[in-house]
Amino acid sequence: GFNALFGVGLALLKSCQKDLLSLDFEGIMRFFRVNLPKKYRSEDHADELIQTACSMKINVKKLKRYEKD
């Protein structure tokens, strides 16, 4: 459900954190539109993403607080 989707989103951000921090807004938009989909076309990268997402600890109380924001 929502927690799984949130976990995958966080795993995506975590996996490309260094790249994203070095880009401006337009570069980030291009990265999400072009580079990120290319990276996760391979089964190995996709499996790694899912493993990262499953290993992340998501605090439900914090999620509820963010949901209100």
mmCIF file of the N, C-alpha and C atoms, coordinates in Angstrom:
data_MODEL
# 
_entry.id   MODEL 
# 
loop_
_atom_site.group_PDB 
_atom_site.id 
_atom_site.type_symbol 
_atom_site.label_atom_id 
_atom_site.label_alt_id 
_atom_site.label_comp_id 
_atom_site.label_asym_id 
_atom_site.label_entity_id 
_atom_site.label_seq_id 
_atom_site.pdbx_PDB_ins_code 
_atom_site.Cartn_x 
_atom_site.Cartn_y 
_atom_site.Cartn_z 
_atom_site.occupancy 
_atom_site.B_iso_or_equiv 
_atom_site.pdbx_formal_charge 
_atom_site.auth_seq_id 
_atom_site.auth_comp_id 
_atom_site.auth_asym_id 
_atom_site.auth_atom_id 
_atom_site.pdbx_PDB_model_num 
ATOM 1   N N  . GLY A 1 1  ? 0.796  -1.174 0.000   1.00 0.00 ? 1  GLY A N  1 
ATOM 2   C CA . GLY A 1 1  ? 0.000  0.000  0.000   1.00 0.00 ? 1  GLY A CA 1 
ATOM 3   C C  . GLY A 1 1  ? 0.851  1.255  0.000   1.00 0.00 ? 1  GLY A C  1 
ATOM 4   N N  . PHE A 1 2  ? 0.384  2.219  0.746   1.00 0.00 ? 2  PHE A N  1 
ATOM 5   C CA . PHE A 1 2  ? 1.032  3.523  0.811   1.00 0.00 ? 2  PHE A CA 1 
ATOM 6   C C  . PHE A 1 2  ? 2.456  3.412  1.351   1.00 0.00 ? 2  PHE A C  1 
ATOM 7   N N  . ASN A 1 3  ? 2.652  2.585  2.386   1.00 0.00 ? 3  ASN A N  1 
ATOM 8   C CA . ASN A 1 3  ? 3.989  2.439  2.972   1.00 0.00 ? 3  ASN A CA 1 
ATOM 9   C C  . ASN A 1 3  ? 4.982  1.870  1.968   1.00 0.00 ? 3  ASN A C  1 
ATOM 10  N N  . ALA A 1 4  ? 4.547  0.915  1.165   1.00 0.00 ? 4  ALA A N  1 
ATOM 11  C CA . ALA A 1 4  ? 5.430  0.328  0.156   1.00 0.00 ? 4  ALA A CA 1 
ATOM 12  C C  . ALA A 1 4  ? 5.811  1.368  -0.890  1.00 0.00 ? 4  ALA A C  1 
ATOM 13  N N  . LEU A 1 5  ? 4.836  2.131  -1.345  1.00 0.00 ? 5  LEU A N  1 
ATOM 14  C CA . LEU A 1 5  ? 5.113  3.191  -2.322  1.00 0.00 ? 5  LEU A CA 1 
ATOM 15  C C  . LEU A 1 5  ? 6.061  4.237  -1.748  1.00 0.00 ? 5  LEU A C  1 
ATOM 16  N N  . PHE A 1 6  ? 5.825  4.634  -0.526  1.00 0.00 ? 6  PHE A N  1 
ATOM 17  C CA . PHE A 1 6  ? 6.675  5.613  0.136   1.00 0.00 ? 6  PHE A CA 1 
ATOM 18  C C  . PHE A 1 6  ? 8.091  5.067  0.281   1.00 0.00 ? 6  PHE A C  1 
ATOM 19  N N  . GLY A 1 7  ? 8.205  3.783  0.633   1.00 0.00 ? 7  GLY A N  1 
ATOM 20  C CA . GLY A 1 7  ? 9.517  3.150  0.771   1.00 0.00 ? 7  GLY A CA 1 
ATOM 21  C C  . GLY A 1 7  ? 10.284 3.134  -0.534  1.00 0.00 ? 7  GLY A C  1 
ATOM 22  N N  . VAL A 1 8  ? 9.610  2.832  -1.631  1.00 0.00 ? 8  VAL A N  1 
ATOM 23  C CA . VAL A 1 8  ? 10.270 2.831  -2.940  1.00 0.00 ? 8  VAL A CA 1 
ATOM 24  C C  . VAL A 1 8  ? 10.698 4.252  -3.306  1.00 0.00 ? 8  VAL A C  1 
ATOM 25  N N  . GLY A 1 9  ? 9.843  5.215  -3.022  1.00 0.00 ? 9  GLY A N  1 
ATOM 26  C CA . GLY A 1 9  ? 10.198 6.609  -3.296  1.00 0.00 ? 9  GLY A CA 1 
ATOM 27  C C  . GLY A 1 9  ? 11.423 7.048  -2.514  1.00 0.00 ? 9  GLY A C  1 
ATOM 28  N N  . LEU A 1 10 ? 11.468 6.693  -1.236  1.00 0.00 ? 10 LEU A N  1 
ATOM 29  C CA . LEU A 1 10 ? 12.631 7.027  -0.415  1.00 0.00 ? 10 LEU A CA 1 
ATOM 30  C C  . LEU A 1 10 ? 13.882 6.306  -0.903  1.00 0.00 ? 10 LEU A C  1 
ATOM 31  N N  . ALA A 1 11 ? 13.739 5.054  -1.303  1.00 0.00 ? 11 ALA A N  1 
ATOM 32  C CA . ALA A 1 11 ? 14.879 4.297  -1.815  1.00 0.00 ? 11 ALA A CA 1 
ATOM 33  C C  . ALA A 1 11 ? 15.415 4.926  -3.100  1.00 0.00 ? 11 ALA A C  1 
ATOM 34  N N  . LEU A 1 12 ? 14.517 5.390  -3.967  1.00 0.00 ? 12 LEU A N  1 
ATOM 35  C CA . LEU A 1 12 ? 14.946 6.083  -5.188  1.00 0.00 ? 12 LEU A CA 1 
ATOM 36  C C  . LEU A 1 12 ? 15.739 7.342  -4.848  1.00 0.00 ? 12 LEU A C  1 
ATOM 37  N N  . LEU A 1 13 ? 15.217 8.127  -3.926  1.00 0.00 ? 13 LEU A N  1 
ATOM 38  C CA . LEU A 1 13 ? 15.912 9.358  -3.536  1.00 0.00 ? 13 LEU A CA 1 
ATOM 39  C C  . LEU A 1 13 ? 17.259 9.052  -2.889  1.00 0.00 ? 13 LEU A C  1 
ATOM 40  N N  . LYS A 1 14 ? 17.288 8.027  -2.059  1.00 0.00 ? 14 LYS A N  1 
ATOM 41  C CA . LYS A 1 14 ? 18.532 7.647  -1.386  1.00 0.00 ? 14 LYS A CA 1 
ATOM 42  C C  . LYS A 1 14 ? 19.578 7.175  -2.394  1.00 0.00 ? 14 LYS A C  1 
ATOM 43  N N  . SER A 1 15 ? 19.151 6.412  -3.394  1.00 0.00 ? 15 SER A N  1 
ATOM 44  C CA . SER A 1 15 ? 20.096 5.849  -4.361  1.00 0.00 ? 15 SER A CA 1 
ATOM 45  C C  . SER A 1 15 ? 20.737 6.909  -5.248  1.00 0.00 ? 15 SER A C  1 
ATOM 46  N N  . CYS A 1 16 ? 20.078 8.041  -5.419  1.00 0.00 ? 16 CYS A N  1 
ATOM 47  C CA . CYS A 1 16 ? 20.635 9.080  -6.298  1.00 0.00 ? 16 CYS A CA 1 
ATOM 48  C C  . CYS A 1 16 ? 20.825 10.402 -5.563  1.00 0.00 ? 16 CYS A C  1 
ATOM 49  N N  . GLN A 1 17 ? 20.987 10.339 -4.260  1.00 0.00 ? 17 GLN A N  1 
ATOM 50  C CA . GLN A 1 17 ? 21.116 11.533 -3.431  1.00 0.00 ? 17 GLN A CA 1 
ATOM 51  C C  . GLN A 1 17 ? 22.279 12.418 -3.879  1.00 0.00 ? 17 GLN A C  1 
ATOM 52  N N  . LYS A 1 18 ? 23.457 11.830 -4.096  1.00 0.00 ? 18 LYS A N  1 
ATOM 53  C CA . LYS A 1 18 ? 24.631 12.621 -4.490  1.00 0.00 ? 18 LYS A CA 1 
ATOM 54  C C  . LYS A 1 18 ? 24.398 13.333 -5.814  1.00 0.00 ? 18 LYS A C  1 
ATOM 55  N N  . ASP A 1 19 ? 23.827 12.612 -6.770  1.00 0.00 ? 19 ASP A N  1 
ATOM 56  C CA . ASP A 1 19 ? 23.545 13.217 -8.079  1.00 0.00 ? 19 ASP A CA 1 
ATOM 57  C C  . ASP A 1 19 ? 22.570 14.378 -7.937  1.00 0.00 ? 19 ASP A C  1 
ATOM 58  N N  . LEU A 1 20 ? 21.502 14.170 -7.191  1.00 0.00 ? 20 LEU A N  1 
ATOM 59  C CA . LEU A 1 20 ? 20.466 15.193 -7.045  1.00 0.00 ? 20 LEU A CA 1 
ATOM 60  C C  . LEU A 1 20 ? 20.987 16.452 -6.358  1.00 0.00 ? 20 LEU A C  1 
ATOM 61  N N  . LEU A 1 21 ? 21.842 16.268 -5.352  1.00 0.00 ? 21 LEU A N  1 
ATOM 62  C CA . LEU A 1 21 ? 22.361 17.422 -4.619  1.00 0.00 ? 21 LEU A CA 1 
ATOM 63  C C  . LEU A 1 21 ? 23.304 18.277 -5.461  1.00 0.00 ? 21 LEU A C  1 
ATOM 64  N N  . SER A 1 22 ? 23.847 17.706 -6.525  1.00 0.00 ? 22 SER A N  1 
ATOM 65  C CA . SER A 1 22 ? 24.777 18.462 -7.366  1.00 0.00 ? 22 SER A CA 1 
ATOM 66  C C  . SER A 1 22 ? 24.084 19.173 -8.529  1.00 0.00 ? 22 SER A C  1 
ATOM 67  N N  . LEU A 1 23 ? 22.774 19.005 -8.664  1.00 0.00 ? 23 LEU A N  1 
ATOM 68  C CA . LEU A 1 23 ? 22.044 19.562 -9.804  1.00 0.00 ? 23 LEU A CA 1 
ATOM 69  C C  . LEU A 1 23 ? 21.178 20.747 -9.401  1.00 0.00 ? 23 LEU A C  1 
ATOM 70  N N  . ASP A 1 24 ? 20.892 21.600 -10.390 1.00 0.00 ? 24 ASP A N  1 
ATOM 71  C CA . ASP A 1 24 ? 19.908 22.654 -10.171 1.00 0.00 ? 24 ASP A CA 1 
ATOM 72  C C  . ASP A 1 24 ? 18.521 22.068 -10.440 1.00 0.00 ? 24 ASP A C  1 
ATOM 73  N N  . PHE A 1 25 ? 17.489 22.890 -10.296 1.00 0.00 ? 25 PHE A N  1 
ATOM 74  C CA . PHE A 1 25 ? 16.117 22.395 -10.430 1.00 0.00 ? 25 PHE A CA 1 
ATOM 75  C C  . PHE A 1 25 ? 15.865 21.761 -11.794 1.00 0.00 ? 25 PHE A C  1 
ATOM 76  N N  . GLU A 1 26 ? 16.288 22.441 -12.861 1.00 0.00 ? 26 GLU A N  1 
ATOM 77  C CA . GLU A 1 26 ? 16.081 21.893 -14.210 1.00 0.00 ? 26 GLU A CA 1 
ATOM 78  C C  . GLU A 1 26 ? 16.833 20.582 -14.395 1.00 0.00 ? 26 GLU A C  1 
ATOM 79  N N  . GLY A 1 27 ? 18.028 20.497 -13.832 1.00 0.00 ? 27 GLY A N  1 
ATOM 80  C CA . GLY A 1 27 ? 18.808 19.266 -13.907 1.00 0.00 ? 27 GLY A CA 1 
ATOM 81  C C  . GLY A 1 27 ? 18.138 18.122 -13.173 1.00 0.00 ? 27 GLY A C  1 
ATOM 82  N N  . ILE A 1 28 ? 17.542 18.432 -12.030 1.00 0.00 ? 28 ILE A N  1 
ATOM 83  C CA . ILE A 1 28 ? 16.822 17.411 -11.261 1.00 0.00 ? 28 ILE A CA 1 
ATOM 84  C C  . ILE A 1 28 ? 15.630 16.896 -12.055 1.00 0.00 ? 28 ILE A C  1 
ATOM 85  N N  . MET A 1 29 ? 14.898 17.814 -12.667 1.00 0.00 ? 29 MET A N  1 
ATOM 86  C CA . MET A 1 29 ? 13.739 17.406 -13.470 1.00 0.00 ? 29 MET A CA 1 
ATOM 87  C C  . MET A 1 29 ? 14.176 16.509 -14.631 1.00 0.00 ? 29 MET A C  1 
ATOM 88  N N  . ARG A 1 30 ? 15.270 16.867 -15.292 1.00 0.00 ? 30 ARG A N  1 
ATOM 89  C CA . ARG A 1 30 ? 15.800 16.062 -16.396 1.00 0.00 ? 30 ARG A CA 1 
ATOM 90  C C  . ARG A 1 30 ? 16.253 14.695 -15.874 1.00 0.00 ? 30 ARG A C  1 
ATOM 91  N N  . PHE A 1 31 ? 16.894 14.693 -14.700 1.00 0.00 ? 31 PHE A N  1 
ATOM 92  C CA . PHE A 1 31 ? 17.375 13.453 -14.103 1.00 0.00 ? 31 PHE A CA 1 
ATOM 93  C C  . PHE A 1 31 ? 16.223 12.482 -13.870 1.00 0.00 ? 31 PHE A C  1 
ATOM 94  N N  . PHE A 1 32 ? 15.122 12.981 -13.294 1.00 0.00 ? 32 PHE A N  1 
ATOM 95  C CA . PHE A 1 32 ? 13.966 12.121 -13.040 1.00 0.00 ? 32 PHE A CA 1 
ATOM 96  C C  . PHE A 1 32 ? 13.290 11.666 -14.328 1.00 0.00 ? 32 PHE A C  1 
ATOM 97  N N  . ARG A 1 33 ? 13.334 12.496 -15.337 1.00 0.00 ? 33 ARG A N  1 
ATOM 98  C CA . ARG A 1 33 ? 12.665 12.174 -16.595 1.00 0.00 ? 33 ARG A CA 1 
ATOM 99  C C  . ARG A 1 33 ? 13.495 11.240 -17.479 1.00 0.00 ? 33 ARG A C  1 
ATOM 100 N N  . VAL A 1 34 ? 14.834 11.371 -17.450 1.00 0.00 ? 34 VAL A N  1 
ATOM 101 C CA . VAL A 1 34 ? 15.692 10.651 -18.390 1.00 0.00 ? 34 VAL A CA 1 
ATOM 102 C C  . VAL A 1 34 ? 16.586 9.617  -17.700 1.00 0.00 ? 34 VAL A C  1 
ATOM 103 N N  . ASN A 1 35 ? 17.445 10.074 -16.801 1.00 0.00 ? 35 ASN A N  1 
ATOM 104 C CA . ASN A 1 35 ? 18.466 9.199  -16.220 1.00 0.00 ? 35 ASN A CA 1 
ATOM 105 C C  . ASN A 1 35 ? 17.902 8.103  -15.324 1.00 0.00 ? 35 ASN A C  1 
ATOM 106 N N  . LEU A 1 36 ? 16.981 8.472  -14.459 1.00 0.00 ? 36 LEU A N  1 
ATOM 107 C CA . LEU A 1 36 ? 16.444 7.506  -13.501 1.00 0.00 ? 36 LEU A CA 1 
ATOM 108 C C  . LEU A 1 36 ? 15.728 6.336  -14.182 1.00 0.00 ? 36 LEU A C  1 
ATOM 109 N N  . PRO A 1 37 ? 14.849 6.588  -15.142 1.00 0.00 ? 37 PRO A N  1 
ATOM 110 C CA . PRO A 1 37 ? 14.211 5.453  -15.827 1.00 0.00 ? 37 PRO A CA 1 
ATOM 111 C C  . PRO A 1 37 ? 15.216 4.544  -16.542 1.00 0.00 ? 37 PRO A C  1 
ATOM 112 N N  . LYS A 1 38 ? 16.270 5.133  -17.114 1.00 0.00 ? 38 LYS A N  1 
ATOM 113 C CA . LYS A 1 38 ? 17.289 4.319  -17.791 1.00 0.00 ? 38 LYS A CA 1 
ATOM 114 C C  . LYS A 1 38 ? 18.007 3.412  -16.798 1.00 0.00 ? 38 LYS A C  1 
ATOM 115 N N  . LYS A 1 39 ? 18.301 3.952  -15.617 1.00 0.00 ? 39 LYS A N  1 
ATOM 116 C CA . LYS A 1 39 ? 19.037 3.183  -14.610 1.00 0.00 ? 39 LYS A CA 1 
ATOM 117 C C  . LYS A 1 39 ? 18.254 1.954  -14.161 1.00 0.00 ? 39 LYS A C  1 
ATOM 118 N N  . TYR A 1 40 ? 16.954 2.096  -13.985 1.00 0.00 ? 40 TYR A N  1 
ATOM 119 C CA . TYR A 1 40 ? 16.166 1.000  -13.421 1.00 0.00 ? 40 TYR A CA 1 
ATOM 120 C C  . TYR A 1 40 ? 15.511 0.114  -14.472 1.00 0.00 ? 40 TYR A C  1 
ATOM 121 N N  . ARG A 1 41 ? 15.966 0.210  -15.713 1.00 0.00 ? 41 ARG A N  1 
ATOM 122 C CA . ARG A 1 41 ? 15.511 -0.739 -16.737 1.00 0.00 ? 41 ARG A CA 1 
ATOM 123 C C  . ARG A 1 41 ? 16.148 -2.104 -16.532 1.00 0.00 ? 41 ARG A C  1 
ATOM 124 N N  . SER A 1 42 ? 17.341 -2.127 -15.955 1.00 0.00 ? 42 SER A N  1 
ATOM 125 C CA . SER A 1 42 ? 18.010 -3.409 -15.740 1.00 0.00 ? 42 SER A CA 1 
ATOM 126 C C  . SER A 1 42 ? 17.406 -4.099 -14.516 1.00 0.00 ? 42 SER A C  1 
ATOM 127 N N  . GLU A 1 43 ? 17.290 -5.395 -14.617 1.00 0.00 ? 43 GLU A N  1 
ATOM 128 C CA . GLU A 1 43 ? 16.683 -6.177 -13.536 1.00 0.00 ? 43 GLU A CA 1 
ATOM 129 C C  . GLU A 1 43 ? 17.513 -6.103 -12.260 1.00 0.00 ? 43 GLU A C  1 
ATOM 130 N N  . ASP A 1 44 ? 18.848 -6.068 -12.404 1.00 0.00 ? 44 ASP A N  1 
ATOM 131 C CA . ASP A 1 44 ? 19.715 -6.003 -11.227 1.00 0.00 ? 44 ASP A CA 1 
ATOM 132 C C  . ASP A 1 44 ? 19.482 -4.724 -10.430 1.00 0.00 ? 44 ASP A C  1 
ATOM 133 N N  . HIS A 1 45 ? 19.411 -3.596 -11.124 1.00 0.00 ? 45 HIS A N  1 
ATOM 134 C CA . HIS A 1 45 ? 19.175 -2.326 -10.438 1.00 0.00 ? 45 HIS A CA 1 
ATOM 135 C C  . HIS A 1 45 ? 17.780 -2.287 -9.810  1.00 0.00 ? 45 HIS A C  1 
ATOM 136 N N  . ALA A 1 46 ? 16.802 -2.830 -10.510 1.00 0.00 ? 46 ALA A N  1 
ATOM 137 C CA . ALA A 1 46 ? 15.435 -2.854 -9.976  1.00 0.00 ? 46 ALA A CA 1 
ATOM 138 C C  . ALA A 1 46 ? 15.368 -3.718 -8.718  1.00 0.00 ? 46 ALA A C  1 
ATOM 139 N N  . ASP A 1 47 ? 16.033 -4.875 -8.743  1.00 0.00 ? 47 ASP A N  1 
ATOM 140 C CA . ASP A 1 47 ? 16.064 -5.745 -7.560  1.00 0.00 ? 47 ASP A CA 1 
ATOM 141 C C  . ASP A 1 47 ? 16.742 -5.049 -6.382  1.00 0.00 ? 47 ASP A C  1 
ATOM 142 N N  . GLU A 1 48 ? 17.833 -4.348 -6.671  1.00 0.00 ? 48 GLU A N  1 
ATOM 143 C CA . GLU A 1 48 ? 18.552 -3.610 -5.630  1.00 0.00 ? 48 GLU A CA 1 
ATOM 144 C C  . GLU A 1 48 ? 17.653 -2.532 -5.013  1.00 0.00 ? 48 GLU A C  1 
ATOM 145 N N  . LEU A 1 49 ? 16.890 -1.857 -5.854  1.00 0.00 ? 49 LEU A N  1 
ATOM 146 C CA . LEU A 1 49 ? 15.968 -0.825 -5.375  1.00 0.00 ? 49 LEU A CA 1 
ATOM 147 C C  . LEU A 1 49 ? 14.922 -1.426 -4.436  1.00 0.00 ? 49 LEU A C  1 
ATOM 148 N N  . ILE A 1 50 ? 14.348 -2.551 -4.828  1.00 0.00 ? 50 ILE A N  1 
ATOM 149 C CA . ILE A 1 50 ? 13.326 -3.197 -4.002  1.00 0.00 ? 50 ILE A CA 1 
ATOM 150 C C  . ILE A 1 50 ? 13.922 -3.669 -2.681  1.00 0.00 ? 50 ILE A C  1 
ATOM 151 N N  . GLN A 1 51 ? 15.133 -4.219 -2.717  1.00 0.00 ? 51 GLN A N  1 
ATOM 152 C CA . GLN A 1 51 ? 15.787 -4.654 -1.481  1.00 0.00 ? 51 GLN A CA 1 
ATOM 153 C C  . GLN A 1 51 ? 16.032 -3.471 -0.548  1.00 0.00 ? 51 GLN A C  1 
ATOM 154 N N  . THR A 1 52 ? 16.475 -2.353 -1.119  1.00 0.00 ? 52 THR A N  1 
ATOM 155 C CA . THR A 1 52 ? 16.700 -1.152 -0.315  1.00 0.00 ? 52 THR A CA 1 
ATOM 156 C C  . THR A 1 52 ? 15.390 -0.671 0.291   1.00 0.00 ? 52 THR A C  1 
ATOM 157 N N  . ALA A 1 53 ? 14.341 -0.647 -0.514  1.00 0.00 ? 53 ALA A N  1 
ATOM 158 C CA . ALA A 1 53 ? 13.031 -0.187 -0.035  1.00 0.00 ? 53 ALA A CA 1 
ATOM 159 C C  . ALA A 1 53 ? 12.520 -1.076 1.093   1.00 0.00 ? 53 ALA A C  1 
ATOM 160 N N  . CYS A 1 54 ? 12.698 -2.379 0.955   1.00 0.00 ? 54 CYS A N  1 
ATOM 161 C CA . CYS A 1 54 ? 12.210 -3.315 1.977   1.00 0.00 ? 54 CYS A CA 1 
ATOM 162 C C  . CYS A 1 54 ? 13.020 -3.232 3.265   1.00 0.00 ? 54 CYS A C  1 
ATOM 163 N N  . SER A 1 55 ? 14.283 -2.831 3.163   1.00 0.00 ? 55 SER A N  1 
ATOM 164 C CA . SER A 1 55 ? 15.133 -2.776 4.352   1.00 0.00 ? 55 SER A CA 1 
ATOM 165 C C  . SER A 1 55 ? 14.991 -1.463 5.120   1.00 0.00 ? 55 SER A C  1 
ATOM 166 N N  . MET A 1 56 ? 14.309 -0.484 4.533   1.00 0.00 ? 56 MET A N  1 
ATOM 167 C CA . MET A 1 56 ? 14.158 0.810  5.198   1.00 0.00 ? 56 MET A CA 1 
ATOM 168 C C  . MET A 1 56 ? 13.106 0.718  6.296   1.00 0.00 ? 56 MET A C  1 
ATOM 169 N N  . LYS A 1 57 ? 13.423 1.330  7.412   1.00 0.00 ? 57 LYS A N  1 
ATOM 170 C CA . LYS A 1 57 ? 12.485 1.390  8.533   1.00 0.00 ? 57 LYS A CA 1 
ATOM 171 C C  . LYS A 1 57 ? 11.692 2.684  8.402   1.00 0.00 ? 57 LYS A C  1 
ATOM 172 N N  . ILE A 1 58 ? 10.393 2.552  8.248   1.00 0.00 ? 58 ILE A N  1 
ATOM 173 C CA . ILE A 1 58 ? 9.535  3.720  8.095   1.00 0.00 ? 58 ILE A CA 1 
ATOM 174 C C  . ILE A 1 58 ? 8.687  3.863  9.349   1.00 0.00 ? 58 ILE A C  1 
ATOM 175 N N  . ASN A 1 59 ? 8.826  4.987  10.009  1.00 0.00 ? 59 ASN A N  1 
ATOM 176 C CA . ASN A 1 59 ? 8.095  5.269  11.233  1.00 0.00 ? 59 ASN A CA 1 
ATOM 177 C C  . ASN A 1 59 ? 6.676  5.711  10.872  1.00 0.00 ? 59 ASN A C  1 
ATOM 178 N N  . VAL A 1 60 ? 5.694  4.913  11.245  1.00 0.00 ? 60 VAL A N  1 
ATOM 179 C CA . VAL A 1 60 ? 4.296  5.177  10.891  1.00 0.00 ? 60 VAL A CA 1 
ATOM 180 C C  . VAL A 1 60 ? 3.808  6.488  11.512  1.00 0.00 ? 60 VAL A C  1 
ATOM 181 N N  . LYS A 1 61 ? 4.236  6.792  12.731  1.00 0.00 ? 61 LYS A N  1 
ATOM 182 C CA . LYS A 1 61 ? 3.818  8.039  13.379  1.00 0.00 ? 61 LYS A CA 1 
ATOM 183 C C  . LYS A 1 61 ? 4.310  9.252  12.594  1.00 0.00 ? 61 LYS A C  1 
ATOM 184 N N  . LYS A 1 62 ? 5.566  9.188  12.134  1.00 0.00 ? 62 LYS A N  1 
ATOM 185 C CA . LYS A 1 62 ? 6.103  10.296 11.339  1.00 0.00 ? 62 LYS A CA 1 
ATOM 186 C C  . LYS A 1 62 ? 5.364  10.417 10.014  1.00 0.00 ? 62 LYS A C  1 
ATOM 187 N N  . LEU A 1 63 ? 5.033  9.289  9.410   1.00 0.00 ? 63 LEU A N  1 
ATOM 188 C CA . LEU A 1 63 ? 4.283  9.317  8.151   1.00 0.00 ? 63 LEU A CA 1 
ATOM 189 C C  . LEU A 1 63 ? 2.937  10.001 8.336   1.00 0.00 ? 63 LEU A C  1 
ATOM 190 N N  . LYS A 1 64 ? 2.274  9.692  9.417   1.00 0.00 ? 64 LYS A N  1 
ATOM 191 C CA . LYS A 1 64 ? 0.974  10.318 9.695   1.00 0.00 ? 64 LYS A CA 1 
ATOM 192 C C  . LYS A 1 64 ? 1.132  11.833 9.854   1.00 0.00 ? 64 LYS A C  1 
ATOM 193 N N  . ARG A 1 65 ? 2.209  12.245 10.506  1.00 0.00 ? 65 ARG A N  1 
ATOM 194 C CA . ARG A 1 65 ? 2.465  13.673 10.692  1.00 0.00 ? 65 ARG A CA 1 
ATOM 195 C C  . ARG A 1 65 ? 2.736  14.344 9.344   1.00 0.00 ? 65 ARG A C  1 
ATOM 196 N N  . TYR A 1 66 ? 3.540  13.691 8.483   1.00 0.00 ? 66 TYR A N  1 
ATOM 197 C CA . TYR A 1 66 ? 3.828  14.234 7.153   1.00 0.00 ? 66 TYR A CA 1 
ATOM 198 C C  . TYR A 1 66 ? 2.572  14.276 6.300   1.00 0.00 ? 66 TYR A C  1 
ATOM 199 N N  . GLU A 1 67 ? 1.714  13.282 6.482   1.00 0.00 ? 67 GLU A N  1 
ATOM 200 C CA . GLU A 1 67 ? 0.471  13.209 5.715   1.00 0.00 ? 67 GLU A CA 1 
ATOM 201 C C  . GLU A 1 67 ? -0.401 14.434 5.980   1.00 0.00 ? 67 GLU A C  1 
ATOM 202 N N  . LYS A 1 68 ? -0.392 14.911 7.222   1.00 0.00 ? 68 LYS A N  1 
ATOM 203 C CA . LYS A 1 68 ? -1.180 16.089 7.580   1.00 0.00 ? 68 LYS A CA 1 
ATOM 204 C C  . LYS A 1 68 ? -0.623 17.353 6.938   1.00 0.00 ? 68 LYS A C  1 
ATOM 205 N N  . ASP A 1 69 ? 0.704  17.397 6.754   1.00 0.00 ? 69 ASP A N  1 
ATOM 206 C CA . ASP A 1 69 ? 1.344  18.562 6.133   1.00 0.00 ? 69 ASP A CA 1 
ATOM 207 C C  . ASP A 1 69 ? 1.036  18.558 4.666   1.00 0.00 ? 69 ASP A C  1 
# 
